[in-house]
Amino acid sequence: MDLRTTVERAQRLKQLHADHQPLVLPTVWDVWSARTAADAGFPALTVGSHPLAESRGADDHEGQTFEEVLAAVRPIIAAVDVPVSVDLEAGYGQKPADLVAGLVEIGGAGLNVEDTVHSDGGRVRDTQEHAQYIAGLRAAADDAGVPLWINGRTDLFLHAEDPPPSSTRPSNDSAPWNGPAPTASTPSASRTTTTSSRP
């Protein structure tokens, strides 16, 4: 996809996040599901790592290589005229600049990145490491001239032996978390979404 179209789609995704709080989008996994969702009127789409992997006979949790994911997502993005954000798990072992370069090359408008590093035994990045990774993604997108929408997520509750009571944590995967910053030793957020986008 040409860079101008990618930039325009990323700008549209950013505006959608400003206009709709929260922005609710369907998860797609192939060209058919993407066209179906776009034809139903959704203004943007997300490619989920789990359904993408399952549709290809692979495991979630980085059971595919980054190159395989890009090859699978490229025709999905090309098949629709709306912005597409892609769940890139923990980054498939890629440096932020390489992750962004691959996504921009296929026309992705945004991405989701989690802190469970599946390629490293399923460890959870600590707050500083995850923040630095997201900052690296933001810098790489800025350097590429593409205002990618970046969602950073933490899975600490999923890994906690004694999670906080449900009254102090989000009630679902998309709820924002306003508690203390998560650390490896004090779980404080489950699948929290933070955003990184320039004003």
MODA-V851362 format. One record per residue. RES is the residue in three letters. PHI is phi as a letter, one per 20 degrees, with the letter a starting at -180 (none if undefined). Layout:
res=RES phi=PHI
res=RES phi=PHI
This chain:
res=MET phi=none
res=ASP phi=f
res=LEU phi=f
res=ARG phi=f
res=THR phi=f
res=THR phi=f
res=VAL phi=f
res=GLU phi=f
res=ARG phi=f
res=ALA phi=f
res=GLN phi=f
res=ARG phi=f
res=LEU phi=f
res=LYS phi=f
res=GLN phi=f
res=LEU phi=f
res=HIS phi=f
res=ALA phi=f
res=ASP phi=e
res=HIS phi=c
res=GLN phi=c
res=PRO phi=e
res=LEU phi=e
res=VAL phi=d
res=LEU phi=c
res=PRO phi=f
res=THR phi=e
res=VAL phi=c
res=TRP phi=b
res=ASP phi=b
res=VAL phi=f
res=TRP phi=g
res=SER phi=f
res=ALA phi=f
res=ARG phi=f
res=THR phi=f
res=ALA phi=f
res=ALA phi=f
res=ASP phi=f
res=ALA phi=f
res=GLY phi=o
res=PHE phi=f
res=PRO phi=e
res=ALA phi=a
res=LEU phi=c
res=THR phi=c
res=VAL phi=d
res=GLY phi=e
res=SER phi=f
res=HIS phi=f
res=PRO phi=f
res=LEU phi=f
res=ALA phi=f
res=GLU phi=f
res=SER phi=f
res=ARG phi=d
res=GLY phi=m
res=ALA phi=d
res=ASP phi=e
res=ASP phi=f
res=HIS phi=m
res=GLU phi=m
res=GLY phi=f
res=GLN phi=d
res=THR phi=e
res=PHE phi=f
res=GLU phi=f
res=GLU phi=f
res=VAL phi=f
res=LEU phi=g
res=ALA phi=f
res=ALA phi=f
res=VAL phi=e
res=ARG phi=g
res=PRO phi=f
res=ILE phi=f
res=ILE phi=f
res=ALA phi=f
res=ALA phi=e
res=VAL phi=c
res=ASP phi=d
res=VAL phi=d
res=PRO phi=f
res=VAL phi=c
res=SER phi=d
res=VAL phi=c
res=ASP phi=f
res=LEU phi=d
res=GLU phi=l
res=ALA phi=e
res=GLY phi=o
res=TYR phi=l
res=GLY phi=m
res=GLN phi=e
res=LYS phi=f
res=PRO phi=g
res=ALA phi=f
res=ASP phi=f
res=LEU phi=f
res=VAL phi=f
res=ALA phi=g
res=GLY phi=f
res=LEU phi=f
res=VAL phi=f
res=GLU phi=f
res=ILE phi=e
res=GLY phi=n
res=GLY phi=f
res=ALA phi=d
res=GLY phi=a
res=LEU phi=b
res=ASN phi=d
res=VAL phi=c
res=GLU phi=d
res=ASP phi=d
res=THR phi=e
res=VAL phi=e
res=HIS phi=f
res=SER phi=f
res=ASP phi=c
res=GLY phi=m
res=GLY phi=m
res=ARG phi=f
res=VAL phi=d
res=ARG phi=f
res=ASP phi=f
res=THR phi=g
res=GLN phi=f
res=GLU phi=f
res=HIS phi=f
res=ALA phi=f
res=GLN phi=f
res=TYR phi=f
res=ILE phi=f
res=ALA phi=f
res=GLY phi=f
res=LEU phi=f
res=ARG phi=f
res=ALA phi=f
res=ALA phi=f
res=ALA phi=f
res=ASP phi=f
res=ASP phi=f
res=ALA phi=e
res=GLY phi=m
res=VAL phi=c
res=PRO phi=f
res=LEU phi=g
res=TRP phi=e
res=ILE phi=d
res=ASN phi=d
res=GLY phi=d
res=ARG phi=c
res=THR phi=d
res=ASP phi=d
res=LEU phi=g
res=PHE phi=f
res=LEU phi=f
res=HIS phi=d
res=ALA phi=f
res=GLU phi=f
res=ASP phi=c
res=PRO phi=f
res=PRO phi=f
res=PRO phi=g
res=SER phi=f
res=SER phi=f
res=THR phi=d
res=ARG phi=c
res=PRO phi=g
res=SER phi=e
res=ASN phi=b
res=ASP phi=f
res=SER phi=d
res=ALA phi=f
res=PRO phi=f
res=TRP phi=d
res=ASN phi=d
res=GLY phi=e
res=PRO phi=f
res=ALA phi=f
res=PRO phi=f
res=THR phi=c
res=ALA phi=f
res=SER phi=e
res=THR phi=c
res=PRO phi=f
res=SER phi=b
res=ALA phi=b
res=SER phi=c
res=ARG phi=l
res=THR phi=f
res=THR phi=d
res=THR phi=d
res=THR phi=c
res=SER phi=c
res=SER phi=b
res=ARG phi=f
res=PRO phi=f
